[in-house]
């Protein structure tokens, strides 16, 4: 039973990490697009009005991707909580990079006993 839960958690984690990478890549490419539109217009000595509508839509796409990143990070946090709920607290899943501390201080799993 524990083996099945661990395998299921690993499959979900792989999908989560792939989604996180895809969103980050899309954010980077969209930022690059926005930057190129601004510099290309300037380098071509075109009016600021040229492609303004395209820039606004691309900027909105970037904002939507930033929101998607926020949502996938929240998904990650909730899946970390679910991992504990199903008895996989001690199972290491991920790339091993340190995570920033959670709001409210560090969570302690061990206690001193008398």
ROSEDO-265749 format. One record per residue (C-alpha): residue number from 1; residue in one letter; x, y, z. Coordinates in pm, whole numbers, always signed. Example, Ala and Ser with C-alpha at 12.3 -4.5 7.8 and 13.67 -1.06 7.14 Angstrom:
+-----+------+--------+--------+--------+
!  nr ! rest !     c1 !     c2 !     c3 !
+-----+------+--------+--------+--------+
!   1 !    a !  +1230 !   -450 !   +780 !
!   2 !    s !  +1367 !   -106 !   +714 !
+-----+------+--------+--------+--------+
***
This chain:
+-----+------+--------+--------+--------+
!  nr ! rest !     c1 !     c2 !     c3 !
+-----+------+--------+--------+--------+
!   1 !    x !     +0 !     +0 !     +0 !
!   2 !    x !   +281 !   +242 !    +91 !
!   3 !    x !   +462 !   +149 !   -231 !
!   4 !    x !   +149 !   +230 !   -437 !
!   5 !    x !   +109 !   +567 !   -263 !
!   6 !    x !   +476 !   +647 !   -320 !
!   7 !    x !   +452 !   +554 !   -690 !
!   8 !    x !   +137 !   +760 !   -732 !
!   9 !    x !   +302 !  +1057 !   -559 !
!  10 !    x !   +604 !  +1030 !   -789 !
!  11 !    x !   +382 !  +1032 !  -1100 !
!  12 !    x !   +197 !  +1340 !   -977 !
!  13 !    x !   +525 !  +1510 !   -885 !
!  14 !    x !   +669 !  +1450 !  -1233 !
!  15 !    x !   +364 !  +1615 !  -1390 !
!  16 !    x !   +376 !  +1902 !  -1142 !
!  17 !    x !   +744 !  +1971 !  -1211 !
!  18 !    x !   +683 !  +1957 !  -1586 !
!  19 !    x !   +397 !  +2206 !  -1552 !
!  20 !    x !   +613 !  +2438 !  -1340 !
!  21 !    x !   +892 !  +2426 !  -1598 !
!  22 !    x !   +651 !  +2488 !  -1885 !
!  23 !    x !   +499 !  +2791 !  -1715 !
!  24 !    x !   +841 !  +2935 !  -1633 !
!  25 !    x !   +956 !  +2880 !  -1993 !
!  26 !    x !   +641 !  +3045 !  -2127 !
!  27 !    x !   +693 !  +3340 !  -1891 !
!  28 !    x !  +1052 !  +3380 !  -2008 !
!  29 !    x !   +957 !  +3363 !  -2376 !
!  30 !    x !   +669 !  +3606 !  -2334 !
!  31 !    x !   +893 !  +3850 !  -2150 !
!  32 !    x !  +1145 !  +3817 !  -2433 !
!  33 !    x !   +870 !  +3883 !  -2688 !
!  34 !    x !   +755 !  +4194 !  -2504 !
!  35 !    x !  +1111 !  +4321 !  -2483 !
!  36 !    x !  +1179 !  +4253 !  -2852 !
!  37 !    x !   +861 !  +4433 !  -2959 !
!  38 !    x !   +968 !  +4744 !  -2768 !
!  39 !    x !  +1330 !  +4744 !  -2887 !
!  40 !    x !  +1244 !  +4650 !  -3247 !
!  41 !    x !   +996 !  +4935 !  -3272 !
!  42 !    x !  +1252 !  +5175 !  -3133 !
!  43 !    x !  +1534 !  +5045 !  -3355 !
!  44 !    x !  +1312 !  +5082 !  -3661 !
!  45 !    x !  +1233 !  +5441 !  -3558 !
!  46 !    x !   +858 !  +5372 !  -3558 !
!  47 !    x !   +592 !  +5558 !  -3368 !
!  48 !    x !   +497 !  +5426 !  -3025 !
!  49 !    x !   +150 !  +5371 !  -3168 !
!  50 !    x !   +279 !  +5099 !  -3400 !
!  51 !    x !   +195 !  +4757 !  -3257 !
!  52 !    x !    +70 !  +4906 !  -2931 !
!  53 !    x !   -237 !  +4681 !  -2945 !
!  54 !    x !    -18 !  +4374 !  -2998 !
!  55 !    x !   +203 !  +4477 !  -2708 !
!  56 !    x !   -100 !  +4519 !  -2480 !
!  57 !    x !   -228 !  +4171 !  -2566 !
!  58 !    x !   +117 !  +4019 !  -2516 !
!  59 !    x !   +150 !  +4198 !  -2182 !
!  60 !    x !   -189 !  +4058 !  -2081 !
!  61 !    x !    -67 !  +3710 !  -2176 !
!  62 !    x !   +236 !  +3763 !  -1953 !
!  63 !    x !    +10 !  +3868 !  -1666 !
!  64 !    x !   -203 !  +3557 !  -1718 !
!  65 !    x !   +108 !  +3339 !  -1712 !
!  66 !    x !   +224 !  +3510 !  -1392 !
!  67 !    x !   -114 !  +3424 !  -1240 !
!  68 !    x !    -80 !  +3066 !  -1365 !
!  69 !    x !   +260 !  +3047 !  -1195 !
!  70 !    x !   +106 !  +3167 !   -871 !
!  71 !    x !   -163 !  +2900 !   -901 !
!  72 !    x !    +82 !  +2619 !   -978 !
!  73 !    x !   +295 !  +2722 !   -678 !
!  74 !    x !    -17 !  +2702 !   -461 !
!  75 !    x !    -89 !  +2360 !   -612 !
!  76 !    x !   +264 !  +2254 !   -516 !
!  77 !    x !   +211 !  +2368 !   -156 !
!  78 !    x !   -119 !  +2183 !   -129 !
!  79 !    x !    +28 !  +1865 !   -277 !
!  80 !    x !   +307 !  +1886 !    -19 !
!  81 !    x !    +38 !  +1892 !   +250 !
!  82 !    x !   -144 !  +1601 !    +86 !
!  83 !    x !   +181 !  +1402 !    +84 !
!  84 !    x !   +188 !  +1428 !   +463 !
!  85 !    x !   -181 !  +1336 !   +490 !
!  86 !    x !   -126 !  +1009 !   +304 !
!  87 !    x !   +170 !   +908 !   +519 !
!  88 !    x !   +457 !  +1009 !   +291 !
!  89 !    x !   +610 !  +1280 !   +513 !
!  90 !    x !   +957 !  +1124 !   +500 !
!  91 !    x !   +956 !  +1045 !   +128 !
!  92 !    x !  +1179 !  +1287 !    -64 !
!  93 !    x !  +1018 !  +1400 !   -389 !
!  94 !    x !  +1170 !  +1669 !   -605 !
!  95 !    x !  +1495 !  +1817 !   -719 !
!  96 !    x !  +1649 !  +1856 !   -373 !
!  97 !    x !  +1664 !  +2234 !   -392 !
!  98 !    x !  +1590 !  +2405 !    -60 !
!  99 !    x !  +1245 !  +2555 !    -22 !
! 100 !    x !  +1190 !  +2895 !   +138 !
! 101 !    x !  +1045 !  +2885 !   +491 !
! 102 !    x !   +668 !  +2869 !   +517 !
! 103 !    x !   +477 !  +3167 !   +655 !
! 104 !    x !   +444 !  +3143 !  +1031 !
! 105 !    x !   +792 !  +3012 !  +1098 !
! 106 !    x !   +957 !  +2676 !  +1060 !
! 107 !    x !   +751 !  +2366 !  +1103 !
! 108 !    x !   +905 !  +2121 !  +1346 !
! 109 !    x !   +837 !  +1751 !  +1306 !
! 110 !    x !  +1040 !  +1627 !  +1601 !
! 111 !    x !   +995 !  +1704 !  +1968 !
! 112 !    x !  +1213 !  +1655 !  +2269 !
! 113 !    x !  +1070 !  +1396 !  +2505 !
! 114 !    x !  +1148 !  +1331 !  +2870 !
+-----+------+--------+--------+--------+
***
